[in-house]
């Protein structure tokens, strides 16, 4: 599978997630086993109105979505992999009025579990938060064909 196909699959997947759409999450890059997503700054994700700092829940959603989506960049065939565990460590608040990025990667894939790690950061490069996640593989057959076709664009999963 090439990088443009990975990116298109992740974009289609994100478009099916209401919370991700509401937050304006966007795919910046996708390649084998790696993904970068962007959370744009907006008034409705402010956690502290006095400072304009983004609510931690929006950053956690960004990291969970990036961590779950990077799986599509690691597997040749699409399958849903629900989050089993996500541990987030916050290092500092995000600077107001600037987007936040999440760089996720898969680092181990087993028959039943996929392990990911993710870093949230801003353009300065300084880490906002780190997370590690585990995702359960339920298999291609457990994903409804109509949904699988929506994500893959209906093309043969072996492409």
Buried (B, 14 or more C-beta within 10 A) or exposed (E): BEEEBBBBBBBBBBEEBEEBEEBBBBBBBBBEBBBBBBBEBBEEBBBEEEEBBBBBEBBBBBBBBBBBBBBBBBBEBBBBBEBEEBEBEBEEBBBEEEBBBBBBBBEEBEEEBBBBBBBBBBEEEEBBBBBBBBBBBEEBEEBEEEEBBBBBEEEEBEE
